[in-house]
Structures are given as C-alpha cells and as structure tokens.
Amino acid sequence: MISYLPPIYPYELVYSWFCRYYVHSGCFTHKMALDDILYSRHNNPSKEFVGHLSLEAKEKIQLIYPLEDLVLNHNHTLFPQYARFLPSERKKNALFKTPR
C-alpha cells in the first residue's frame, strides 16, 4: 500500500523517484516496494521507462502528474527520445497498452 509518494524532482528519472519512494516508504525490502508500485512481480523496473504500474501506483502518480504528461513532456523517462525511432502504431501500443 502506497501511503506516501514523494514529489518528483525536475529532471529526475522515474526510476530514481521510485527508489526514493522505497527509502521513505518503510518497506523492509525493495521487493515489498516493487509489489506496491508494479503491476506484477514478474515485471522488472526499468531505468529508462515507467513500466507496468499497479492501479494504486497509477492513481497516486496521477495526483502528482498526469501519467501521459510524465512520460511524454518531461525529462523523467527516455520514451520521447526512444519513440522517435518507432512506427506510429508501435509508439501508441507502447504508450497506451495495458498489461493483462
């Protein structure tokens, strides 16, 4: 359960933000923090991208930043640079496809 999500710093990668969450969360292990943040334990956190977030994490992040804005319009992920090399359909799938 995410009780506190610190504000993200300007130009901070989402990965670093999640690491700060772990430090401030009171979780005993990083796996406990990942269980809070990620959709599934089988998803690995990515240093460059956001990854498949849990519903609760999405809701908490939306209170701070709209998720699409966080990914596309700030320097918090590498998606804007990476997406330049993708065809339009693949870019949409990468951005909007939800995990099953």
C-alpha positions in Angstrom: 0.0 0.0 0.0 1.4 3.4 -1.0 0.9 5.8 1.8 3.4 8.5 0.7 4.8 9.2 -2.7 7.4 11.9 -2.5 7.3 14.7 -5.1 9.4 14.1 -8.2 12.3 16.4 -8.7 12.7 18.3 -12.0 14.7 16.1 -14.5 14.6 13.1 -12.1 14.1 9.7 -13.8 11.0 7.9 -12.7 13.3 5.0 -11.6 15.1 7.3 -9.1 11.7 8.6 -7.9 10.6 5.0 -7.2 13.9 4.4 -5.4 13.2 7.4 -3.2 9.8 6.0 -2.5 11.4 2.8 -1.3 13.7 4.7 1.1 10.8 6.8 2.5 8.1 4.0 2.5 9.2 1.9 5.4 9.3 -1.2 3.3 11.8 -3.7 4.7 12.9 -4.9 1.2 13.0 -3.5 -2.3 10.7 -6.3 -3.3 8.0 -5.0 -1.0 8.3 -1.6 -2.6 8.1 -3.1 -6.1 5.0 -5.0 -5.1 3.4 -1.6 -4.2 4.5 0.0 -7.5 4.4 -2.6 -10.2 1.5 -4.5 -11.7 3.2 -7.9 -11.3 6.2 -9.2 -9.5 7.3 -10.6 -12.9 7.8 -7.1 -14.3 11.2 -5.6 -13.7 11.7 -2.0 -13.0 13.2 -0.1 -15.9 15.7 2.7 -15.5 14.6 4.3 -18.8 10.9 3.8 -18.8 8.0 3.7 -16.4 6.9 0.0 -16.8 3.6 -1.7 -15.9 2.3 0.1 -12.8 -0.2 -1.2 -10.3 -3.6 0.5 -10.2 -2.8 2.1 -6.9 0.6 3.5 -8.2 -1.1 4.9 -11.3 -3.7 6.7 -9.1 -1.1 8.2 -6.8 1.1 9.3 -9.7 -1.9 10.9 -11.4 -2.4 13.1 -8.3 1.1 14.5 -8.9 1.4 14.4 -12.7 -0.9 13.1 -15.5 0.8 9.9 -16.5 0.9 10.7 -20.2 2.5 14.1 -19.4 5.1 12.5 -17.1 6.1 10.1 -19.9 6.0 12.4 -22.9 6.6 16.0 -21.8 9.2 16.0 -19.1 12.7 14.5 -18.8 11.6 11.8 -16.4 11.8 9.0 -19.0 13.7 8.3 -22.2 10.5 7.5 -24.0 10.4 10.8 -26.1 13.9 10.0 -27.4 13.2 6.3 -28.0 9.8 6.8 -29.6 11.3 8.8 -32.4 12.6 5.6 -34.0 9.3 3.7 -33.7 6.5 3.4 -36.2 3.3 5.3 -35.1 1.3 2.2 -34.3 4.1 0.7 -32.2 4.5 4.0 -30.4 0.8 4.1 -29.5 0.9 0.5 -28.2 4.0 1.2 -26.1 2.3 4.2 -24.5 -1.3 3.1 -24.1 -1.3 -0.7 -23.9 -2.2 -2.1 -20.5 -0.8 -5.3 -19.1 -3.0 -8.4 -19.0 
